[in-house]
Amino acid sequence: METNPPNSELMSPVRSFPNMFFCSDFQNDEEFNASASAYTYMHVDCSRSPEDPVRSPDVLVSNNFMKNAVIDDQDMDIDEASQDSQMEAMTVAVSGSSHGPSMFEESPRGQLDGPSNPYFVFDTPQGTRYWIPNVADKFIPVCGKTYPTFQDVLSMYELYALEAGFSVKKGQTKVWNGIPTHKYLRCSKYGKPQPKRTFDTLDESSVKHRRTTFSWCDCKASILVSISNDSYTALTFNDIHNHELVESYNRDLSKISRKLSFSTKQFIHNMSLNRIGPMRSYRCLVALKGGHHNVNGTPVDFKNFSHQLRIFIGERDTQVFLERLRERYDNLPNFFFDYTVSNGKLSSVFWADEISKLNYKAFGDVLAFDATYSTNRYKMVFVPFTGVDHHFQCVTFGAGLISTESIESYVWLLKAFLKAHGTQPTLVLSDQDPSMLQAVPMVFTESRHRLCMWHIMKKLPSKISADVLDNTDLRSCIHRLVWNVYIKPETFESRWNDLLQTFGLQEHSWLNDMYNMRHLWVPAYFRELPMCCLMKTTSRCESSNAAFKVNSTSANTLVQFMMCFENRVDSQRYRQRVSEFKTSSTMFSGNTELAIEQHAFAIYTNAVFAQVQKEIIKGKFLCYITNQSETSDSSLLIDVTHLDKRNNITNVYQVTYNNVDQSANCSCRNFTRIGYLCRHVFCVYRLKNVERIPPQYINDRWRRDALPKHVFSISSRYGVNPHAPSIMRNEILDLVTECVDVARTDEDALAKLVDQLRDFKINVLSRQPLATTENESNEAQMEEIVGQPINIPVEVANPEVARNKGCGTHTRISGPGEKAKAKPPKRPKQLRLCKRCGLYVDDHNSRNCLKVAAMKAAKAAAEQLRQTATGD
């Protein structure tokens, strides 16, 4: 800070154009210390003469054109006799007040909405060139005007700088007796350039200069503000620059225009929650706003903000993540979360909200969970718990993060899940992970544990010899046996033993191991369990995990991962809401003219009704009764023959029908397996004129009203910000967009709307700075984006980067040179089934089978003949 007392020169405004060259900012310039009479000036003529160099749209002011336009030093001394007359004669280039006669008076600025020429150019006798902005009068600072706060002055000068084509920075503050008296606002290019680095010419390494974008040129353009009695007065104003000003078509690249607004930062953050990086976000915003010039910032600025946000979260990541969960626990009804800490660092965490609990209450009879990786920077394993709702869509019951895939970690996670929901599921589905295999029966003591069939059957090619698997029908035989949902356990065991004996695999270790644990994965051993065929594999989990990884990346912090998770869950619930809307708004359209079909439409959702309707149609057209007998006074045993699409008999099923309560049990056990009646029962109901599905055969999980209506309310959605400013911002954007859409073809209406918005913008910017450079404001914006204050004490540290089976390897990546030299492996030929010889081969097909066989036989005979001749 400068501590010199203010002198009379600073306390009085500069009054004429030449005097400005002699103000305190220019005292060190030799060429400006010369006598003012050495300068020659002219009134500026915006029209270009033939001798003028082509510098459009600049206006070059040459010395020999300017001989009688400006007063000399003697005239200036005479003018100083009366301060009142001086203030009235103040020139436009300096004072910026209500202007008197000006050296530029013959060059009108044009309309208030912008001048035709962006700046004037002035050449000194020594050859130095200076630029003077030519902006509308309403943007020019007014000397002598008082502002209540310094931010108002800053806002005014920034708005002027934006129109003029330069950027602003805060300059030095003059202090007298410890009290600030004056404050400078300067052009951003103010300051002495760095001296060139000295180097030894004999040392080649020191000759190389580092490339830089250094742009300081000691520009003296500024405004001096006087501070007194909590008021700020614009004292002097200098609008002469020693550098070229930014053209209008490059204003978007200036420093002040490159500052990212809050809406742009929020857009970058929201795009990152959908796994769209800063580069793609920039391209999307360019497309939305209609060009690069309408976007604040460059792609580098977008990438820098994304990086700064992660740095801003930094070591407080875990604490902010837990505070976010605590806030939801305090503000949302029935929200649950729990976590464990090991050595002061987060070890595991689980959470579930009210909607997840309601979904589990309705659809939690079958539960599947699987681990997924690469969702956060700490390599913590993400474990979502998944089910199937009444639209046959995936639904999340809760989620957790664990550092290690140990038995203890899974036991804690399952206990936290049980603590949140209170009841155990009927069936639990997982893969063959050894930790899961032991943890599930330890916690879910009342549930049946089932292994994923797909994970087991995909190992078949790697466990059985390729020759046996490819040249026989072993593969198809095994698949037909293990996927059969109609056979009993005794039938499965008998057919399994026959299968192994047929192919000579009685001693195969892997097949024997799978047979010993058959009660954990073969459908025949779950046929008595309700909803046993709803999920036989973890494909639902795989689909859900893939959906979560669409949003999150391995570089995300825990806070960002949580936001990605909420975004994905919100999308999941949106699809559920869309299905609910379609179910409630769809009108009935029957295909059989049966009353029971309309009753099914009234009670089931669209997705379930589509399946039930198929059963009703097939029960009418592809099933018929061949025999019925009475087993008691009220019961009948009815044989129903089932036909295929070609009207061939496929099987005969037995249905036990009760005349009293209209109950019907079919030997296919479709209601037990999936929760709705089969075609054979509907065939019997058609014969018995049953018009409504009995209540005992209406599973509550498939009903239209399985979930309460408030689940779909706006207050229950993750993507909605309930704060009033956010709601009003969204409403403003909607209103402006609606007005633009309505007036898109009316040029007058659009022009009027633009004028109103410009005036409103000027009023808003006059009360608030255009660009804020304080770190506190930037932090406040990031806190609003993150949703949590950052200045909180860190009680739980970030977890260490875990090493689990899904976190990848650290093998060295081969360079392009190595890849070019390495020969690519030959692609093995795919084995094909030759229908003529019945073998899987790669050297012929059914058309040339005989020809190739003859050639092989001839070649073998020739080889044998050669060997015989050699032996002789």
GUTITI-723616 format. One record per residue (C-alpha): x, y, z; residue in three letters. Coordinates in steps of 0.05 Angstrom, whole numbers, padded with zeros to 5 digits, always signed. Layout:
XYZALA/...
END
This chain:
+00000+00000+00000MET/+00022+00071-00013GLU/+00027+00112+00051THR/+00044+00181+00022ASN/-00005+00236+00039PRO/-00052+00255-00017PRO/-00028+00315-00056ASN/-00067+00369-00090SER/-00059+00336-00157GLU/-00095+00273-00133LEU/-00149+00312-00098MET/-00169+00352-00160SER/-00195+00321-00224PRO/-00154+00325-00288VAL/-00189+00376-00332ARG/-00163+00371-00403SER/-00137+00320-00450PHE/-00063+00340-00448PRO/-00066+00345-00372ASN/-00082+00272-00368MET/-00014+00256-00396PHE/+00016+00293-00337PHE/-00022+00259-00282CYS/+00014+00217-00230SER/+00006+00153-00271ASP/+00048+00180-00327PHE/+00104+00216-00289GLN/+00154+00161-00305ASN/+00141+00163-00381ASP/+00195+00205-00414GLU/+00155+00221-00476GLU/+00097+00247-00434PHE/+00144+00292-00394ASN/+00157+00333-00457ALA/+00122+00398-00467SER/+00051+00392-00490ALA/+00065+00442-00546SER/+00107+00388-00579ALA/+00043+00350-00595TYR/-00002+00364-00654THR/-00073+00340-00654TYR/-00134+00340-00697MET/-00208+00332-00691HIS/-00222+00260-00707VAL/-00257+00245-00772ASP/-00285+00176-00774CYS/-00282+00175-00850SER/-00217+00145-00878ARG/-00175+00184-00929SER/-00139+00149-00986PRO/-00072+00159-00950GLU/-00096+00125-00886ASP/-00072+00054-00875PRO/-00125+00002-00875VAL/-00142-00012-00801ARG/-00215-00026-00799SER/-00252-00008-00756PRO/-00196+00031-00721ASP/-00189+00106-00732VAL/-00116+00126-00739LEU/-00101+00195-00712VAL/-00037+00222-00744SER/+00005+00278-00715ASN/+00007+00319-00778ASN/-00069+00319-00780PHE/-00074+00351-00710MET/-00048+00423-00708LYS/-00101+00467-00678ASN/-00147+00421-00639ALA/-00117+00420-00570VAL/-00095+00477-00524ILE/-00022+00481-00502ASP/+00008+00488-00433ASP/-00001+00564-00432GLN/-00075+00557-00446ASP/-00079+00504-00392MET/-00049+00552-00341ASP/-00101+00604-00360ILE/-00156+00552-00353ASP/-00135+00536-00282GLU/-00155+00606-00259ALA/-00226+00585-00246SER/-00243+00514-00222GLN/-00317+00522-00239ASP/-00302+00539-00310SER/-00251+00483-00312GLN/-00303+00432-00290MET/-00351+00456-00343GLU/-00297+00451-00397ALA/-00276+00381-00376MET/-00262+00338-00437THR/-00291+00272-00453VAL/-00227+00233-00455ALA/-00212+00246-00382VAL/-00271+00264-00340SER/-00325+00221-00369GLY/-00377+00268-00339SER/-00432+00303-00377SER/-00387+00323-00434HIS/-00368+00393-00458GLY/-00330+00408-00522PRO/-00287+00348-00539SER/-00230+00333-00584MET/-00275+00277-00610PHE/-00336+00320-00618GLU/-00337+00311-00693GLU/-00336+00236-00684SER/-00404+00221-00652PRO/-00409+00158-00612ARG/-00472+00136-00647GLY/-00531+00103-00614GLN/-00532+00087-00540LEU/-00532+00013-00554ASP/-00461+00016-00582GLY/-00415+00058-00626PRO/-00397+00042-00698SER/-00322+00046-00683ASN/-00298+00007-00622PRO/-00238+00052-00606TYR/-00195+00110-00630PHE/-00120+00104-00642VAL/-00071+00160-00623PHE/+00002+00164-00644ASP/+00053+00206-00604THR/+00112+00242-00638PRO/+00158+00187-00611GLN/+00117+00134-00647GLY/+00080+00105-00588THR/+00009+00085-00602ARG/-00049+00091-00553TYR/-00120+00067-00557TRP/-00182+00103-00531ILE/-00248+00064-00524PRO/-00308+00091-00561ASN/-00368+00066-00521VAL/-00438+00091-00510ALA/-00446+00150-00462ASP/-00487+00111-00412LYS/-00428+00065-00397PHE/-00375+00119-00387ILE/-00356+00132-00314PRO/-00376+00200-00288VAL/-00325+00238-00247CYS/-00354+00268-00185GLY/-00408+00216-00179LYS/-00415+00184-00110THR/-00430+00111-00096TYR/-00453+00081-00030PRO/-00406+00020-00033THR/-00342+00002-00068PHE/-00376-00057-00100GLN/-00421-00008-00137ASP/-00360+00027-00165VAL/-00329-00039-00184LEU/-00393-00060-00219SER/-00397+00005-00258MET/-00325+00002-00281TYR/-00329-00072-00300GLU/-00390-00058-00342LEU/-00353-00002-00377TYR/-00292-00047-00387ALA/-00336-00101-00417LEU/-00362-00052-00469GLU/-00293-00022-00481ALA/-00256-00087-00490GLY/-00209-00095-00431PHE/-00209-00128-00362SER/-00206-00097-00293VAL/-00164-00111-00232LYS/-00160-00076-00165LYS/-00101-00030-00157GLY/-00064+00000-00098GLN/-00097+00033-00039THR/-00072+00100-00013LYS/-00072+00105+00063VAL/-00063+00166+00107TRP/-00054+00155+00183ASN/-00078+00084+00175GLY/-00143+00104+00141ILE/-00153+00088+00067PRO/-00166+00151+00027THR/-00161+00129-00046HIS/-00169+00065-00085LYS/-00149+00050-00157TYR/-00186+00006-00206LEU/-00139-00008-00264ARG/-00134-00043-00330CYS/-00113-00115-00320SER/-00050-00102-00362LYS/-00024-00052-00310TYR/+00044-00071-00282GLY/+00116-00075-00303LYS/+00134-00131-00350PRO/+00182-00183-00324GLN/+00254-00171-00346PRO/+00282-00219-00396LYS/+00323-00275-00366ARG/+00398-00269-00375THR/+00433-00328-00404PHE/+00502-00352-00424ASP/+00509-00353-00500THR/+00559-00409-00495LEU/+00510-00454-00458ASP/+00458-00480-00506GLU/+00411-00503-00451SER/+00405-00432-00424SER/+00388-00399-00490VAL/+00319-00430-00495LYS/+00264-00385-00472HIS/+00202-00411-00438ARG/+00138-00397-00476ARG/+00090-00353-00437THR/+00026-00315-00445THR/+00051-00258-00402PHE/+00011-00195-00421SER/+00029-00139-00373TRP/+00049-00075-00409CYS/+00043-00023-00354ASP/-00023+00005-00381CYS/-00043+00069-00343LYS/-00118+00066-00357ALA/-00152+00070-00290SER/-00203+00104-00246ILE/-00186+00135-00179LEU/-00238+00130-00124VAL/-00238+00176-00064SER/-00261+00145+00002ILE/-00293+00189+00054SER/-00349+00179+00105ASN/-00368+00110+00079ASP/-00379+00138+00009SER/-00339+00128-00055TYR/-00330+00182-00106THR/-00302+00174-00176ALA/-00246+00225-00174LEU/-00207+00217-00239THR/-00216+00174-00299PHE/-00163+00154-00351ASN/-00187+00117-00412ASP/-00122+00116-00453ILE/-00091+00047-00463HIS/-00022+00030-00490ASN/-00046-00036-00518HIS/-00097-00056-00569GLU/-00167-00067-00542LEU/-00205-00130-00551VAL/-00249-00129-00613GLU/-00323-00142-00606SER/-00318-00209-00640TYR/-00265-00232-00589ASN/-00299-00206-00526ARG/-00317-00277-00507ASP/-00242-00292-00501LEU/-00227-00234-00454SER/-00210-00247-00381LYS/-00276-00220-00354ILE/-00318-00259-00404SER/-00280-00324-00391ARG/-00301-00324-00318LYS/-00349-00382-00309LEU/-00417-00361-00283SER/-00452-00401-00229PHE/-00501-00430-00279SER/-00443-00453-00323THR/-00408-00486-00264LYS/-00473-00520-00244GLN/-00482-00544-00316PHE/-00412-00574-00316ILE/-00426-00608-00249HIS/-00494-00635-00271ASN/-00464-00663-00335MET/-00409-00697-00295SER/-00463-00733-00255LEU/-00483-00766-00321ASN/-00411-00785-00338ARG/-00404-00729-00388ILE/-00336-00696-00381GLY/-00318-00622-00386PRO/-00300-00626-00460MET/-00366-00656-00480ARG/-00401-00609-00432SER/-00370-00550-00469TYR/-00392-00577-00537ARG/-00462-00589-00510CYS/-00466-00518-00483LEU/-00441-00490-00549VAL/-00496-00528-00585ALA/-00549-00504-00536LEU/-00529-00431-00538LYS/-00517-00427-00612GLY/-00442-00416-00618GLY/-00376-00410-00581HIS/-00384-00335-00573HIS/-00446-00345-00529ASN/-00409-00390-00479VAL/-00370-00363-00420ASN/-00302-00395-00416GLY/-00261-00442-00460THR/-00254-00518-00458PRO/-00192-00508-00414VAL/-00233-00467-00364ASP/-00285-00523-00362PHE/-00231-00575-00348LYS/-00199-00531-00296ASN/-00264-00522-00258PHE/-00277-00597-00258SER/-00208-00608-00229HIS/-00215-00551-00179GLN/-00280-00580-00153LEU/-00246-00646-00136ARG/-00188-00608-00103ILE/-00238-00565-00065PHE/-00270-00627-00035ILE/-00201-00657-00022GLY/-00187-00686+00047GLU/-00257-00668+00072ARG/-00290-00716+00023ASP/-00312-00769+00073THR/-00335-00718+00124GLN/-00376-00680+00073VAL/-00404-00747+00049PHE/-00426-00767+00119LEU/-00454-00697+00133GLU/-00496-00704+00070ARG/-00524-00769+00097LEU/-00537-00737+00166ARG/-00574-00680+00133GLU/-00619-00729+00097ARG/-00630-00766+00162TYR/-00651-00702+00196ASP/-00695-00675+00140ASN/-00724-00736+00105LEU/-00773-00782+00139PRO/-00752-00853+00153ASN/-00682-00845+00124PHE/-00631-00895+00150PHE/-00555-00898+00145PHE/-00499-00931+00184ASP/-00424-00933+00176TYR/-00361-00961+00209THR/-00293-00929+00220VAL/-00227-00965+00223SER/-00165-00928+00247ASN/-00201-00862+00239GLY/-00218-00876+00166LYS/-00284-00896+00134LEU/-00289-00971+00126SER/-00360-00985+00104SER/-00427-00949+00097VAL/-00499-00967+00081PHE/-00559-00923+00067TRP/-00633-00930+00048ALA/-00687-00878+00043ASP/-00762-00881+00054GLU/-00778-00897-00019ILE/-00729-00955-00018SER/-00762-00982+00045LYS/-00831-00977+00014LEU/-00806-01014-00048ASN/-00776-01068-00005TYR/-00840-01075+00034LYS/-00879-01087-00031ALA/-00827-01125-00073PHE/-00776-01151-00023GLY/-00795-01224-00027ASP/-00737-01236-00076VAL/-00672-01200-00065LEU/-00609-01200-00107ALA/-00543-01165-00093PHE/-00476-01163-00128ASP/-00412-01123-00121ALA/-00387-01075-00173THR/-00322-01037-00179TYR/-00290-00973-00207SER/-00344-00926-00181THR/-00300-00881-00137ASN/-00228-00859-00129ARG/-00217-00901-00066TYR/-00234-00966-00102LYS/-00288-00981-00049MET/-00334-01037-00071VAL/-00404-01014-00087PHE/-00460-01063-00068VAL/-00531-01045-00089PRO/-00590-01088-00067PHE/-00638-01100-00125THR/-00708-01127-00134GLY/-00763-01129-00186VAL/-00824-01084-00181ASP/-00895-01093-00208HIS/-00873-01067-00277HIS/-00818-01119-00284PHE/-00767-01064-00275GLN/-00706-01062-00229CYS/-00716-01026-00163VAL/-00662-01010-00111THR/-00675-01027-00038PHE/-00611-00995-00012GLY/-00536-00992-00025ALA/-00470-00997+00010GLY/-00396-00985+00003LEU/-00344-01032+00033ILE/-00268-01028+00032SER/-00255-01102+00030THR/-00295-01162+00005GLU/-00285-01201+00069SER/-00336-01243+00106ILE/-00337-01192+00162GLU/-00352-01135+00114SER/-00410-01172+00081TYR/-00438-01194+00148VAL/-00438-01122+00173TRP/-00470-01098+00107LEU/-00525-01150+00110LEU/-00539-01135+00183LYS/-00544-01061+00166ALA/-00593-01078+00110PHE/-00634-01121+00159LEU/-00633-01065+00210LYS/-00660-01016+00160ALA/-00716-01059+00132HIS/-00733-01103+00192GLY/-00755-01166+00154THR/-00716-01219+00116GLN/-00731-01236+00043PRO/-00757-01303+00021THR/-00702-01314-00030LEU/-00632-01284-00034VAL/-00594-01288-00099LEU/-00519-01277-00107SER/-00459-01302-00146ASP/-00407-01353-00123GLN/-00365-01304-00084ASP/-00338-01345-00024PRO/-00349-01287+00024SER/-00422-01278+00003MET/-00432-01354+00005LEU/-00415-01355+00079GLN/-00443-01287+00100ALA/-00515-01296+00073VAL/-00535-01356+00116PRO/-00503-01323+00177MET/-00549-01262+00173VAL/-00610-01284+00133PHE/-00626-01346+00174THR/-00699-01349+00150GLU/-00683-01340+00076SER/-00663-01388+00021ARG/-00597-01372-00011HIS/-00592-01384-00086ARG/-00531-01379-00132LEU/-00533-01347-00200CYS/-00542-01401-00253MET/-00510-01359-00307TRP/-00445-01352-00269HIS/-00442-01428-00262ILE/-00461-01447-00333MET/-00414-01397-00365LYS/-00356-01437-00335LYS/-00377-01498-00374LEU/-00329-01487-00433PRO/-00270-01476-00388SER/-00283-01537-00343LYS/-00300-01590-00395ILE/-00256-01612-00453SER/-00269-01573-00517ALA/-00268-01637-00557ASP/-00324-01667-00516VAL/-00364-01603-00512LEU/-00359-01585-00586ASP/-00366-01653-00618ASN/-00423-01678-00576THR/-00491-01653-00553ASP/-00467-01650-00481LEU/-00476-01575-00477ARG/-00548-01576-00499SER/-00564-01636-00455CYS/-00537-01601-00393ILE/-00574-01536-00409HIS/-00640-01572-00421ARG/-00633-01608-00355LEU/-00611-01553-00307VAL/-00657-01499-00334TRP/-00719-01543-00330ASN/-00767-01512-00280VAL/-00820-01566-00283TYR/-00783-01628-00259ILE/-00777-01651-00187LYS/-00711-01661-00150PRO/-00715-01737-00157GLU/-00723-01730-00232THR/-00664-01683-00237PHE/-00618-01729-00198GLU/-00637-01789-00241SER/-00626-01752-00306ARG/-00561-01722-00282TRP/-00532-01790-00267ASN/-00555-01816-00334ASP/-00523-01757-00368LEU/-00455-01767-00336LEU/-00457-01840-00351GLN/-00474-01828-00424THR/-00414-01783-00436PHE/-00367-01818-00388GLY/-00360-01760-00339LEU/-00373-01796-00274GLN/-00305-01776-00246GLU/-00306-01704-00270HIS/-00287-01663-00208SER/-00322-01597-00227TRP/-00387-01630-00247LEU/-00387-01670-00183ASN/-00374-01606-00142ASP/-00433-01572-00177MET/-00476-01633-00164TYR/-00459-01633-00090ASN/-00483-01561-00084MET/-00543-01571-00129ARG/-00592-01548-00075HIS/-00562-01478-00082LEU/-00573-01467-00157TRP/-00616-01519-00192VAL/-00688-01494-00202PRO/-00717-01563-00185ALA/-00697-01552-00112TYR/-00735-01485-00108PHE/-00800-01506-00140ARG/-00838-01503-00074GLU/-00814-01433-00059LEU/-00861-01375-00078PRO/-00835-01330-00133MET/-00776-01377-00144CYS/-00773-01362-00219CYS/-00776-01287-00213LEU/-00700-01285-00214MET/-00655-01345-00229LYS/-00593-01304-00245THR/-00561-01239-00222THR/-00574-01208-00290SER/-00618-01157-00256ARG/-00560-01138-00212CYS/-00513-01135-00271GLU/-00561-01089-00307SER/-00570-01045-00246SER/-00494-01042-00234ASN/-00482-01024-00306ALA/-00534-00968-00300ALA/-00499-00940-00239PHE/-00432-00942-00274LYS/-00462-00902-00332VAL/-00464-00843-00284ASN/-00403-00852-00240SER/-00330-00859-00257THR/-00269-00885-00220SER/-00244-00813-00211ALA/-00304-00789-00170ASN/-00299-00770-00098THR/-00349-00800-00049LEU/-00391-00736-00051VAL/-00393-00739-00127GLN/-00408-00813-00126PHE/-00466-00802-00079MET/-00494-00749-00126MET/-00486-00797-00185CYS/-00521-00851-00146PHE/-00579-00805-00129GLU/-00583-00784-00202ASN/-00587-00856-00225ARG/-00639-00874-00172VAL/-00679-00813-00193ASP/-00678-00838-00265SER/-00700-00907-00241GLN/-00758-00878-00203ARG/-00776-00834-00262TYR/-00784-00896-00306ARG/-00826-00927-00251GLN/-00870-00865-00250ARG/-00877-00866-00326VAL/-00900-00938-00322SER/-00950-00920-00267GLU/-00977-00864-00311PHE/-00984-00909-00371LYS/-01020-00961-00328THR/-01069-00910-00301SER/-01082-00876-00368SER/-01089-00938-00413THR/-01158-00960-00433MET/-01178-01032-00436PHE/-01176-01068-00503SER/-01195-01141-00498GLY/-01179-01199-00545ASN/-01222-01255-00520THR/-01288-01223-00499GLU/-01281-01257-00432LEU/-01301-01220-00369ALA/-01241-01248-00331ILE/-01195-01212-00380GLU/-01225-01144-00363GLN/-01220-01161-00289HIS/-01146-01177-00297ALA/-01136-01110-00332PHE/-01169-01074-00273ALA/-01124-01104-00219ILE/-01056-01113-00253TYR/-01006-01064-00281THR/-00997-01060-00356ASN/-00934-01103-00355ALA/-00964-01158-00313VAL/-01031-01155-00351PHE/-00994-01166-00416ALA/-00968-01232-00389GLN/-01034-01252-00358VAL/-01070-01235-00423GLN/-01025-01282-00461LYS/-01043-01337-00413GLU/-01117-01322-00421ILE/-01112-01322-00497ILE/-01072-01387-00499LYS/-01120-01418-00449GLY/-01176-01404-00497LYS/-01144-01423-00564PHE/-01087-01471-00547LEU/-01115-01511-00489CYS/-01175-01558-00484TYR/-01202-01606-00432ILE/-01195-01680-00447THR/-01219-01711-00382ASN/-01249-01693-00315GLN/-01267-01733-00254SER/-01294-01720-00185GLU/-01246-01730-00128THR/-01297-01707-00075SER/-01364-01674-00070ASP/-01335-01605-00086SER/-01270-01620-00123SER/-01255-01640-00195LEU/-01192-01667-00227LEU/-01189-01640-00297ILE/-01138-01659-00351ASP/-01119-01601-00395VAL/-01082-01614-00460THR/-01032-01562-00482HIS/-01018-01548-00556LEU/-00962-01510-00589ASP/-00968-01459-00645LYS/-00972-01515-00696ARG/-01029-01548-00657ASN/-00985-01606-00636ASN/-00996-01634-00567ILE/-00938-01617-00522THR/-00962-01640-00454ASN/-01022-01655-00410VAL/-01030-01620-00343TYR/-01077-01635-00286GLN/-01118-01580-00253VAL/-01154-01592-00186THR/-01215-01547-00184TYR/-01259-01531-00124ASN/-01331-01512-00138ASN/-01340-01477-00072VAL/-01285-01424-00070ASP/-01266-01431-00144GLN/-01194-01448-00125SER/-01153-01484-00178ALA/-01084-01516-00171ASN/-01046-01535-00234CYS/-00990-01585-00238SER/-00947-01535-00276CYS/-00943-01493-00212ARG/-00942-01427-00250ASN/-00976-01388-00194PHE/-00924-01411-00144THR/-00866-01397-00191ARG/-00886-01328-00217ILE/-00947-01304-00179GLY/-01003-01305-00230TYR/-01048-01361-00259LEU/-01029-01404-00318CYS/-01066-01417-00384ARG/-01090-01485-00359HIS/-01128-01454-00301VAL/-01158-01401-00346PHE/-01181-01457-00392CYS/-01218-01489-00333VAL/-01246-01421-00312TYR/-01274-01410-00382ARG/-01309-01477-00378LEU/-01337-01461-00308LYS/-01357-01390-00328ASN/-01313-01358-00275VAL/-01313-01283-00291GLU/-01266-01257-00237ARG/-01199-01280-00212ILE/-01207-01307-00141PRO/-01175-01263-00088PRO/-01129-01318-00064GLN/-01096-01317-00133TYR/-01083-01242-00136ILE/-01013-01230-00112ASN/-01007-01161-00079ASP/-00939-01148-00110ARG/-00970-01146-00180TRP/-01028-01099-00162ARG/-01034-01029-00191ARG/-01036-01000-00121ASP/-00976-01038-00094ALA/-00942-00972-00077LEU/-00973-00912-00042PRO/-00983-00851-00086LYS/-00938-00804-00046HIS/-00878-00845-00070VAL/-00883-00807-00136PHE/-00892-00737-00106SER/-00843-00681-00124ILE/-00818-00677-00052SER/-00794-00750-00056SER/-00749-00739-00116ARG/-00674-00732-00112TYR/-00665-00687-00172GLY/-00710-00631-00144VAL/-00678-00575-00104ASN/-00731-00553-00053PRO/-00697-00486-00037HIS/-00736-00425-00059ALA/-00679-00391-00099PRO/-00669-00454-00141SER/-00744-00460-00154ILE/-00748-00388-00176MET/-00687-00394-00221ARG/-00719-00452-00257ASN/-00784-00414-00263GLU/-00749-00354-00292ILE/-00715-00397-00345LEU/-00781-00430-00362ASP/-00816-00362-00368LEU/-00762-00332-00412VAL/-00761-00394-00456THR/-00836-00394-00462GLU/-00836-00320-00483CYS/-00782-00332-00534VAL/-00819-00391-00563ASP/-00883-00351-00569VAL/-00849-00291-00601ALA/-00798-00329-00643ARG/-00825-00303-00709THR/-00845-00233-00685ASP/-00783-00189-00693GLU/-00814-00128-00658ASP/-00834-00169-00598ALA/-00765-00201-00594LEU/-00731-00133-00599ALA/-00776-00106-00543LYS/-00760-00167-00500LEU/-00686-00158-00512VAL/-00689-00085-00492ASP/-00726-00100-00428GLN/-00678-00155-00410LEU/-00618-00110-00424ARG/-00646-00055-00379ASP/-00660-00106-00325PHE/-00589-00133-00333LYS/-00559-00063-00325ILE/-00601-00051-00262ASN/-00579-00117-00232VAL/-00506-00107-00250LEU/-00507-00037-00221SER/-00521-00069-00153ARG/-00475-00129-00159GLN/-00406-00136-00190PRO/-00403-00168-00258LEU/-00346-00214-00238ALA/-00325-00231-00168THR/-00252-00246-00155THR/-00256-00261-00080GLU/-00240-00332-00061ASN/-00297-00332-00011GLU/-00349-00324-00067SER/-00318-00380-00108ASN/-00319-00425-00047GLU/-00391-00405-00033ALA/-00410-00426-00103GLN/-00375-00493-00096MET/-00408-00503-00028GLU/-00475-00492-00061GLU/-00458-00542-00116ILE/-00433-00594-00067VAL/-00492-00581-00021GLY/-00453-00579+00043GLN/-00410-00527+00079PRO/-00336-00543+00074ILE/-00312-00509+00138ASN/-00332-00568+00182ILE/-00285-00606+00228PRO/-00259-00670+00198VAL/-00276-00728+00245GLU/-00271-00785+00195VAL/-00213-00786+00145ALA/-00217-00811+00074ASN/-00209-00886+00065PRO/-00146-00914+00036GLU/-00146-00938-00035VAL/-00169-01011-00031ALA/-00141-01070-00070ARG/-00198-01116-00089ASN/-00207-01167-00144LYS/-00243-01118-00190GLY/-00195-01058-00185CYS/-00152-01080-00244GLY/-00078-01095-00252THR/-00017-01052-00255HIS/+00014-01081-00318THR/+00055-01036-00361ARG/+00019-01007-00421ILE/+00054-01022-00487SER/+00073-00963-00530GLY/+00052-00955-00603PRO/+00120-00977-00627GLY/+00116-01042-00588GLU/+00046-01054-00613LYS/+00068-01043-00685ALA/+00125-01093-00680LYS/+00083-01146-00644ALA/+00048-01193-00691LYS/-00026-01197-00677PRO/-00048-01267-00659PRO/-00084-01304-00713LYS/-00158-01309-00702ARG/-00176-01382-00693PRO/-00227-01408-00741LYS/-00296-01418-00712GLN/-00319-01490-00709LEU/-00382-01504-00749ARG/-00428-01562-00748LEU/-00426-01602-00812CYS/-00495-01630-00821LYS/-00470-01685-00867ARG/-00417-01717-00821CYS/-00446-01689-00756GLY/-00380-01662-00730LEU/-00357-01592-00709TYR/-00302-01576-00759VAL/-00267-01515-00788ASP/-00243-01541-00856ASP/-00307-01558-00893HIS/-00383-01554-00892ASN/-00441-01597-00914SER/-00433-01577-00987ARG/-00360-01598-00996ASN/-00358-01651-00941CYS/-00352-01710-00989LEU/-00301-01674-01033LYS/-00256-01656-00973VAL/-00263-01726-00945ALA/-00242-01755-01012ALA/-00182-01708-01015MET/-00162-01728-00945LYS/-00169-01801-00962ALA/-00127-01793-01025ALA/-00074-01754-00987LYS/-00071-01808-00933ALA/-00066-01863-00985ALA/-00009-01826-01020ALA/+00027-01817-00954GLU/+00018-01890-00938GLN/+00043-01909-01007LEU/+00104-01865-00999ARG/+00121-01895-00932GLN/+00114-01964-00961THR/+00160-01947-01018ALA/+00211-01918-00971THR/+00209-01980-00928GLY/+00220-02025-00987ASP/
END
